[in-house]
Amino acid sequence: MPSTIPATSWWPSDKCAKAFWAQQDCRPYQQLLKDTLDWAAPGAQERWLDLGCGGGSVTRAIWERTSGAVGAVVGLDCAAANDDAYRRLRETLSPTPADRIQFIHHDFSSGLGLFPDGVFDHAVSGLSISYAESYDESAGRWTGAAYDRLLGELLRVIRPGGRLVFSVNVPEPSWAKVAWRSLPGFFHGEHTLRSLKRSWRMLRYGRWLKREARTGRFHYLPATEVNRRLTATGFVSIAHRLSYCDQAYVFRALKPN
């Protein structure tokens, strides 16, 4: 592997995964989650893909929004630590989900080839699609190939008429603003010190993410560019809104019938 490729990727690490779990009880993330679920509008007997699922906050929200009537939710993430998070999630849900809540450890930068065409009714993703990464060794630079491929794979695995609802960070997101708006939430939980430590780690990882995004490794794109790529992939009826204290867009797009 050429020395120009950054060797470090924090995404698969347990510490990074757990750091981002810390935001789940805080106001900016709760608003983002609500905006995402309102547009996802999950229903009974539907089969959902939760891409870049983390510890399962979106999966839990889908389950609770449908009162456990959803057909299935498959969470997919590159961090193995989330397998344990999903085990604990299944233990706390009512009614008992059995195998209707699943976790798959997989790096979506390589695609979604483990799923057949049209296997999901809909797909959702929280602040994850931007991190599909691909390096062109001949050109010696990061490219958007994996990002575009992932959009195409999402179109493929959703049934005709299905929805893709996802959030992505705005260009040059202010992690400090997110952390500041999150502070009140840290002092209302049972594990304040642990939450604060995870918040500090999230800021550190946030600096790494922004630095890598400036190299083209990750993709904090303007809304117009995300819209263009969705259209080029074949999605229709595309809409977006700001959320996450204006540090993220929520997009909704449909696969044509």
TAWOKA-V244582 format. One record per pair of residues at least 6 apart in sequence whose C-alpha atoms are under 8 Angstrom apart, sorted by the first residue. I is the first residue (numbers start at 1). J is the second residue. Records with the same first field share a line. If there is no record, write none. Layout:
I: J  J
This chain:
2: 137
4: 140
5: 135
10: 16  205
11: 17  78  79
12: 78  79  80
13: 79  80  81
14: 79  80  81
16: 201  202  205
17: 54  55  79  81  82
18: 55  81  198
19: 197  198  199  201  202
20: 54  198  199  202
21: 54  55  198
22: 195  198  199
23: 29  182  199
24: 30  57
25: 185  186
26: 182  183  184  185  186
27: 181  182  185
28: 178  181  182  243  244  245
29: 244
31: 243  244
32: 243  244  250
33: 58  61
35: 243  250
36: 165  166  167  250
37: 58  61  62
39: 165  252
40: 124  163  164  165  252
42: 62  65  66  70
43: 66  69  70
44: 66  69  70  71
45: 69  70  71  72
46: 70  71  72  120  121  122
47: 70  71  72  73  119  120  121  122
48: 71  72  73  74  120  121  122  123  124
49: 73  74  75  76  120  122  123  124
50: 58  59  73  74  75  76  123  124  125
51: 75  76  77  123  124  125  126  128  129
52: 75  76  77  78  108  125  126  127  128  129
53: 59  75  76  77  125  126
54: 77  79  82
55: 82  85  86
56: 75  82  85  86  89
58: 126
59: 73  75  101
60: 89  93
62: 70
63: 69  70
68: 94  95  97
71: 100
72: 99  100  101  102
73: 100  101  102
74: 100  101  102  103  104
75: 101  102  103  104
76: 103  104  105  106  108
77: 103  104  105  106  107  108
78: 105  106  107  108
79: 105  106
80: 105
82: 103
83: 103  104  105
86: 101  102  103
90: 96  97  98  101
108: 132  150
109: 131  132  133  134  146  147  150
110: 146
111: 146  149  150  153
112: 150  153  154
113: 153
115: 157
116: 157
117: 156  157  158  159
118: 156  157  158  159  160
119: 157  158  159
120: 157  158  159
121: 158  159  162  163
122: 158  159  162  163  164
123: 154  158  162  163  164  165
124: 164  165  166
125: 165  166  167
126: 166  167  168
127: 166  167  168  169  248
128: 167  168
129: 147  150  166  167  168
130: 147  168  169  218  219  220
131: 147  217  218  219
132: 146  147  150  218
133: 142  143  144  145  146  147  217  218
134: 142  143  144  145  146  217
135: 141  142  143  217
136: 142  143
141: 216
142: 215  216  217
143: 216  217
144: 216  217  219
147: 219
148: 229  233
151: 230  233
152: 233
154: 164
155: 233  234  235  255
158: 255
159: 255
160: 255  256  257
161: 254  255  256  257
162: 254  255  256
163: 252  253  254  255
164: 251  252  253  254  255
165: 250  251  252  253
166: 250  251  252
167: 248  249  250  251
168: 220  248  249  250
169: 220  221  247  248  249
170: 220  221  222  223  246  247  248  249
171: 220  221  222
172: 210  220
173: 210  247  248
174: 247
175: 203  206
176: 203
177: 245
178: 244  245  247
179: 199  203
181: 245
186: 192  195  196
209: 218
212: 218
213: 219  220
223: 240  249
227: 238
230: 236  238  253
231: 238
234: 255  256
235: 253  254  255  256
236: 253  254  255  256
237: 252  253  254
238: 251  252  253  254
239: 251  252  253
240: 249  250  251  252
241: 249  250  251
242: 248  249  250
243: 249  250
